[in-house]
Structure formats: C-alpha cells, structure tokens
Amino acid sequence: MNKAELVDRVAATVQLPQYRPTRRSRYLLQGIMDALQAGDKVGIARLWELPAAPSPSARGTQIRKTGDPVQIPARKVPWFKAGKISARG
C-alpha cells in the first residue's frame, strides 16, 4: 500500500474529504523525519521501529564528474526493524 492508497482508505473509513487525511499524513511523515534527524527512535510498539544506526565514514569516487576520490562523512541511517507480534489464542 502506498501513501495515496492509505489516504484513500482513511478518507473512506472516517468519511472525510480527501484533503484532510492527506494533510494529516503529511504531518505524520514530517514528524517521523524530524524525529529521525534528531536521532530519536520512531516506531509502533510490537509492529515496527526505525532506529537510527551509525554508518561509518567511507571513501568514495566522484564517478560522474572527475573520478576524484571523496570522503563520505559518518552519519546515522534509519533501518527498518520489524516487530515481533505474537499470536494469542
């Protein structure tokens, strides 16, 4: 399911005009991006989580322009981590 399909489903479920779920989903995604940039972990308990894992600095090559070596700085990269949902009977 992509973002547009999610917005359509939410709009149909709560019987709102389509622009309202679109705006709210934009705020939700912006909040997730802001939290990740601040180094926070984002997720829904037992469903998924996006921890920010450190990525070490590396050497790269500027292939398209000159082929000169470039230094890629260390940074934090979000990784998707699936939750462990237990089946309860």
MOJORA-V330389 format. One record per residue. N is the residue number from 1. SS is DSSP state (H for helix, E for strand, - for the rest). Layout:
n: [N;N]
ss: [SS;SS]
This chain:
n: [1;2;3;4;5;6;7;8;9;10;11;12;13;14;15;16;17;18;19;20;21;22;23;24;25;26;27;28;29;30;31;32;33;34;35;36;37;38;39;40;41;42;43;44;45;46;47;48;49;50;51;52;53;54;55;56;57;58;59;60;61;62;63;64;65;66;67;68;69;70;71;72;73;74;75;76;77;78;79;80;81;82;83;84;85;86;87;88;89]
ss: [-;-;H;H;H;H;H;H;H;H;H;H;H;H;-;-;-;H;H;H;H;H;H;H;H;H;H;H;H;H;H;H;H;H;H;H;H;-;-;-;-;E;E;E;-;-;-;E;E;E;E;E;E;E;E;-;-;E;E;E;E;-;-;-;-;-;-;-;E;E;E;E;-;-;E;E;E;E;E;E;E;E;-;-;-;-;-;-;-]
